[in-house]
Amino acid sequence: MSSSSFLPAHARCEATVGRLAQPSSLYDGYIFDLDGTVYLGDALLPNAQRVITTIRTAGRRTVFLSNNPTRTRDECSRKLTRLDLPTSPDDIITSSIVMIDFLKRTLPKARLFVVGEQPLCDDLRGAGFTLTEVVNEIDAVIASFDRTFNYAKLQIAFDAIRAGARFFATNGDRYCPVPGGGQPDAAAIIAAIEACTNTHIEAIVGKPSIHTINAILNILKLPPERCIIIGDRLETDIQMGLNAGMTTALTLTGASTLRDAEASSIKPTHIIDDLGDLLPAFSSIQNPKSEIQNAP
């Protein structure tokens, strides 16, 4: 199946015009978004397995990012491994993990009310935080992607914030791409809580925040100019890479289209049809494991 068959119809008709040059440099660190970039639903996107295997064989580092807090690092690791991309949980950064680090530095003994799904709750409990629905016990409300969201949760968040609880979120994505469309994401939950409390959220820790940038660089131990981030969202993946001083590549296999890129003030370094456009940079390597080149 051709890569173009995975693109939205309006992206397919545009993808042959206005595209920037494919990446020609090699980087020491390759940072991949997951949903809409490496896989969609339960299937790898075109060329993902071949490209990531090539990068690893060439001795470069790969790490994976997800703003989706409905899967733990271990679950993401098992999914990638099942899709023939064996990956350690230590090379995966989720917004849940970034939230845990943020809370440990900001409110280390916080009692939390979580508007989110079970994996996020499990991660927070596992990190030592207490989760409660008792309004006068809540130190912070955590908003997230939540397909179990209901009026009762909104009421508790409303009461807690009006009683003085702080207000944070794992991510600010408007929707999560899935085969055939998308699902409303954390931005909808944040908006509902902000609307009824007349309160602006204090911090969103997922992409494109500095909190996620720091988590990436802490894992890679590389300067940002020697890294490239590849993702399908202009406002998260690409904006974060630009903020960090990294090379960026927008792939047209997920949320953002070429028309979006042309209309946006967020300008990626490269725009690619799919991950296969990263391969030409590796064609000149004779002995990939011993020859490490820095990005310009």
N, C-alpha and C positions, 0 to 999 in steps of 0.2 A: 504494500500500500504506500502511495507517495505521501511525503510529508505534508503537501498542500491539502490533502483530504482531511487533516486534523484541524485546519484553520477555519475560523468563522468565514462565512461566504464573503462578507465585505472585506475581510483581510486578504483573502485569496486573490481577489481581483486587483488589490492595490499593491500586493507584495513585490511586484516586479518594477515598481517605480519609486523613486525617492529614497531608496535604501542607502544607508551609509556603507562604506567599505567593510568587508568582513575583517575580524581581528587578524592581524598578521604577526603580532608579537607573541612570545611565550611568557607566561607569568608563573611565579612560584606558588601562588595561591589561587585556587578557583573556587568561588563561592556560588553555590547553586540554590535558588529558591526551589521548593518542591512542587506544590500544587500549581499546575499550569505550565511548569517549566521542565521538570524531570518526568512527572507522571500526571495523568488526569484520571481520577477515579482509581481503578485497580489495574491500569495498564500504563506501561512506559510510553512516553511520547517518542516520536521518530528520532532515531539516532542516539538516544540518551545512553543506552548501554555501551555502544561502541565508543562514543566520545569520552565518557567518564573512565572507561577502562583504558583508553589511550592516554588520557591525562595521568592516570595513576602509573601506568607502565613507564611513562616519561619521567617519573620521579617527582612530579608535582603534587602538592597537597590539595585535597578536595574536602570542603565542608558543606553542610546542607542546612538551609534555613527554612523555618515555617512559622508564620504568624498564627497558624491554626492550633489552638490549645486543646482540641478534642482528641489529640493523640499524644501519648508520652514519647519521650526519646526512644525508649525501648520498643514501643510499637512502630515508630518510624523506622528504626533499625531493622526490625523483623520484616516490615513491608519491603524495604529496599533489598534485603537479602533474598526474600521470596521472588523478587523481580530480577534476580541475577545480578544485583549490585551489592555485594556484601559490604556492610558499613557498620562501624562501631557506634554505639550510642554517644560516645565521647566526641564524635565528629558531627553531631546534630545539635542545632540550637533551635529551641522552640520558644515561643513567647511565654510559656509557663515557666521555663527555666530562667529566663531573663527577669520575670516578675519575682521569682523567689529571691534572686540575688538583690534586686531592687528593694524588696521588703526587708531583707536582712540588714541592709544598710540604712534604711529609712525608718522602719517600725519593727525592730527585731522581735518583739514579743506581742505583735498585734493579734487581736482577735478579729476574724474576718467574716464578712458575709459575702459569699461568692454567687454572682449571677453568671453561672457557667455550668459546664457539664462535668460528669464524674471524673474524667482523667485529670482535669485541672484541680478539682477538689482533692483527689488522691495525691497529686504532686505537692500541693500546699501542706496537706496533713503530714506527708512523708518528710517534709522539710522542717516540721516542728511547729507549724502554726495551728492555732485553734480556730475551728469554724463554728459559727453560732448564728442562730436566727433570733436571738434575744436582743431586742433593739438597744437597750441600755448597756449591753456588753460589747457592742460592735465598735471597733476602732477604725475600720476601713471597709468600704464597699469595693469589691473587685468586679468590674464589668468585663464580659467576655462573649465570645461566640456561644450562643445558648439556644439550642433547638427545643429546650424544655421551658423556655421563658413563658411566664404567665403573670396574671395580675397580682397574685399573692407575692411573688418575688419583687415586683415593682413596688408594692406597698411597703415591704420591709426595707428596701433600699431607700425609698422616700422618707420613711420615718427615721432611719438611722442617720442619713445625711442631714436632715433637719435638726437632729439631736446633736450634731457635731462630728459625725464620722467623716473621715477623709474619703476621697473618691479617686480610684485609679482604674486603669484598664490594661488588659494584656495586649490588645491590638486595636487598630482603628479601621480595619478593612470594611468596605461597604458591602462586599459580597464575596463568597468563596466559590471559585469556579468548579463546576462538576460537569460530567458528561451531559450534554444537552442544555446547559444553562448555568445557573448559579443558585446559591442559597444566601439569604440575608445574613450578614455577619455582625461583628461586634459594634460597628458604627450605629446600627439600628438600636441596639441595647443602650449604648451611651446616650443617643439622642433622646430616647424615652425617659431616661433618668434625669438628664439635664433639663428636659422640658418641664417635668413636673416639680422639680426642686428649685428651678431657676438658678442652678449652680453649674459652673464649668468644671470639667474634669481637670484634676491637677496634673496627671501624668499618664501618657500612653507609652508603655515600655517597649512594645514590639517595633518592627520596622516601620518607619525609618529612623527611630530614635537613636540618640547617642548611647543609650544603654545596650542596644543590640550591636552597634558598631564596636563597642568595647568588648563585648562577649566574643565577637568574631576574632578580633585582633589578639585577644588573650589566648584563644585556641591556636591560631596560626603562628603566632610569634614572628610575624612579618610586618614590615612597613606597608602602609596602604598602597603606595605607588607600585608595589610588586604583586598586587592582587587585582583580579577582575571579578566582578559580580554579575551573574546572569540571572535575569528574572523576567516575569511577564507583566509586572505592574510598574507603571511610571511613578506613581505617587509613593510607593513603598520601596521596592527593590532599587530602582534607578535613582530616586531621590537620595536614598541612604548612601549608595555608592558615591554619588557626587559630593554629598556632605563630607564623606570620609576621605576624599581624594583618591578614590579608586577608579580604574577603568570600568565602564559599564556596558552591558550588552542587553538590549531589550529583545526578547524572543516573542514572536507573534503566534505562539501556540496557546495563549491563555487569555488574560483579561484585557490587555491593552492592544489596540490595533494600530496599523500604520497611520490611519487618519487621526487617531488620538495623539500619536507622537508628533505629527505635523502641526496639530493645533495647540499643543502643550508648550508651556514655558520650560518644562523639564526636558532637557535634551540629552539622550543617551549618547555615549561615544560611538556605539555601533547598534544597528538594528538588524536582526537575523531572522530568517524564516523559522529555523529550529536549531537545535544544538549542533547539528551536522555542520553548520557554518563555522564552527570553531576548529574543525579538523585541518583545514589547509595550513594553519600555522605550524602543525607538527610534521608536515611532509618532508621537511629538510633535515630532520634529526637523524643522524647516522647511528649514534649510540645513546639512546634516550636516557638511560639510567645514569650515565656519567656526565652528560653535558647539560648543565643547568644554566639557563640564560635568564637574566633579569629583564623585567619589562622596562621600557624606556622611561 
